[in-house]
C-alpha cells in the first residue's frame, strides 16, 4: 500500500481529491510523487517534467488526482490554471540549491497572493527535499528563508525529506491527512508545525 492510499483514506467524504505538486525545476517533485504511489505503480527512471503530468490513482472509494507541474521558468505560468481545482498543495524545495532559494520564495509569494489561493484555507505541505546532499539547508533554515512564519491564514507544515529513499514523506502525508480533516471539520484555522 502506497502513501497515496493512506492519503485518500481520510478523505472518504470526497469522491475526488486534487493535489497540486509545485516547486522549481529539479526540486524532486516527480520523484516524490513516484514514491507516494503504490510500489507496483512506481517507475524506475524519473525524467524531468515538461509542462505537467497528471497522475490518477484509484482506491475502492476515491479517485486521487495529482498535478505534477513543471518547475521550469517557462512553464510556471501554467500553475495558476490549476489553483481553483486544488484542495491541497505540496510545495517542494531543493534544500541544497541555496542560490535559487530566492526564486523559490518569489514563486511561493506569487502563489499565495493569487486570487484563486489568497482567500482559501488550502493546506500547504512543504517538502525541504534533498536532505541527503552534503551542505543541504535544514528545514528550519528553509522555513526562515521562505518566511513561512508569515503565513497566518493557511495551515502549513514543513518536512525534511530525501525523496530518493522516501524519508520524511510519511510525516508529511500524516500531517496533510490530519490538517485536511481539521479544515473540513472546523471553521477555525490554526498553524501547526
Residue, then its C-alpha position, 0 to 999 in steps of 0.5 A: x500500500x502506497x502513501x497515496x492510499x493512506x492519503x485518500x483514506x481520510x478523505x472518504x467524504x470526497x469522491x475526488x481529491x486534487x493535489x497540486x505538486x509545485x516547486x522549481x525545476x529539479x526540486x524532486x517533485x516527480x520523484x516524490x510523487x513516484x514514491x507516494x504511489x503504490x510500489x507496483x505503480x512506481x517507475x524506475x527512471x524519473x525524467x524531468x517534467x515538461x509542462x505537467x503530468x497528471x497522475x490518477x490513482x484509484x482506491x475502492x472509494x476515491x479517485x486521487x488526482x495529482x498535478x505534477x507541474x513543471x518547475x521550469x521558468x517557462x512553464x510556471x505560468x501554467x500553475x495558476x490554471x490549476x489553483x481553483x481545482x486544488x484542495x491541497x498543495x505540496x510545495x517542494x524545495x531543493x534544500x541544497x540549491x541555496x542560490x535559487x532559494x530566492x526564486x523559490x520564495x518569489x514563486x511561493x509569494x506569487x502563489x499565495x497572493x493569487x486570487x484563486x489561493x489568497x482567500x482559501x484555507x488550502x493546506x500547504x505541505x512543504x517538502x525541504x527535499x534533498x536532505x541527503x546532499x552534503x551542505x543541504x539547508x535544514x528545514x528550519x533554515x528553509x522555513x526562515x528563508x521562505x518566511x513561512x512564519x508569515x503565513x497566518x491564514x493557511x495551515x502549513x507544515x514543513x518536512x525534511x525529506x530525501x525523496x530518493x529513499x522516501x524519508x520524511x514523506x510519511x510525516x508529511x502525508x500524516x500531517x496533510x491527512x490530519x490538517x485536511x480533516x481539521x479544515x473540513x471539520x472546523x471553521x477555525x484555522x490554526x498553524x501547526x508545525 
